[in-house]
Amino acid sequence: MSSESPHKLHRLRLPRRFTAVSWRDLATTLVPVLLITVLAIWIAFKFVRPAPPDTLVFTSGANGSSFRTNAEKYKTILARNGVKLEIVPSEGSLENLKRLADPAFKADVGFVQGGVAAGTNIDHLVSLGTVFNQPLAIFYRNDVAIDRLSHLTAKRLAIGREGSGQRFLALTLLKANEIEPGGATALLDLTGEDTAQALIDGRIDAAFLMGDSAPPPVMRKLLNTPGVQLMDFAQADAYVRRFPYLNKLELPMGSIDLGKNIPEHTIALIGPTTELIAREDLHPALSDLLIEAAREVHGRATLLQRAGEFPAPFEHEYRVSEDASRYYKTGKGYLYRYMPFWVASLADRMVVILVPIIVLLIPGLRLVPQLYRWRVSWRIYRWYGALLTLERDLLAHPQPEKREALLTRLDAIEQGVNSMKVPLTFADQFYVLRQNIIFVRQRLATNPAGT
């Protein structure tokens, strides 16, 4: 058996111009696909579904009011899911609405009673649902029963502080009875415990009280105070017809105290409903949490509502948000039903990331081999183009004096081809190209005229 010399074996080694893979071409093909996919993931992650904030600001009501008491319950429920609720006290519904409508004020959600939106831009506010009835309770001292607001003319009335829904509604209803500030009727800004004590002491004749500014114990105290009566609205139906945001409510006989039969007869009341109002950019996951808390807080039966009546997606002055509408129809999202809130939130965002991966990355990777082959072939075909141009110039300028210039161009083409690094799978195309270069060189050498 003959043996090859070391020098001959060296000549049989793979030329350095050949590689298993052209990493440069592969990177040039693959990197744009990866960059586009990463950009799509970043856009989806950043703008389509951002992470929910871990803190919400809730504008509630006066300390001790039903608004504030309910907000504290929300705080406890949201804390179970790792969301902190910062409660900011207010004078009541009107101030809550103005805060939410003011972009400069840091507030995300709050209680707002119906009927106070006039004159306020609510275009960027949405309702998460109607959450409870808000009766107007008018307590008075009089030996003769009062059942009409017009009977309060020329008396001393406590209607609440500026910014409260209580004051707003009181002024509206009194104006409908031709009782306005500056007239014979004294309208005082007393509220809460001060109102109750003033009425008990005889310093005022009547008090308008609502849950956004008056603590429930104050109302119970007045209901049990001798000589103080709760007004029965004889014209309740008329008020409801005239003011669409009002509802007629009934306090059944004996519902406050069966033993003492308080009240002694069924009392007709009027009042708006209260809605949970938020800014329209509230995160969908937090919208679900708030409605879930509202169901836990307001879903039970009370003296003025049936079990399960609230919260409800009733649309009054404010449009119900799309997220709230979806929740009332289908409930919580699938992930949030079976996972802790923050785990579900992360998983929900990961789903968004998978979309560009499925839509862009997977098809893009399937195209990479074709794009890779096209790119390597294009590098070879580029030299074919140069070689074809040279042959055309040979035919167009057959003069012998042009031969040296054509040979110089051919040498440059051959040098460029020899300096290419070509994957092994394209070796056949590479050698065919070199044979064509040799063919053109021979044609120049044997037929300088180009014929």
Secondary structure, DSSP 8 states (H G I E B T S, - for coil): -----HHHHHHHS--TTEESS-HHHHHHHHHHHHHHHHHHHHHIIIIIS----SEEEEE--STTSHHHHHHHHHHHHHHTTT-EEEEE--SSHHHHHHHHH-TTS---EEEEETT--TTS--TTEEEEEEEEE--BEEEEE-SS---SGGGGTTSEEE---TT-HHHHHHHHHHHHTT--TTSSSEEE---HHHHHHHHHHTS-SEEEE-TTTS-HHHHHHHHTSTTEEE---TTHHHHHHHSTTEEEEEE-TTSSBTTTTBSSS-EEEEEEEEEEEEETT--HHHHHHHHHHHHHHH-S-BTTB-TT--SB---SSS-B-HHHHHHHHH-S-HHHHHS-HHHHHHHHHHHHHHHHIIIIIHHHHHHHHHHHHHHHHHHHHHHHHHHHHHHHHHHH---GGGHHHHHHHHHHHHHHHHT--EEGGGHHHHHHHHHHHHHHHHHHHH-TT--
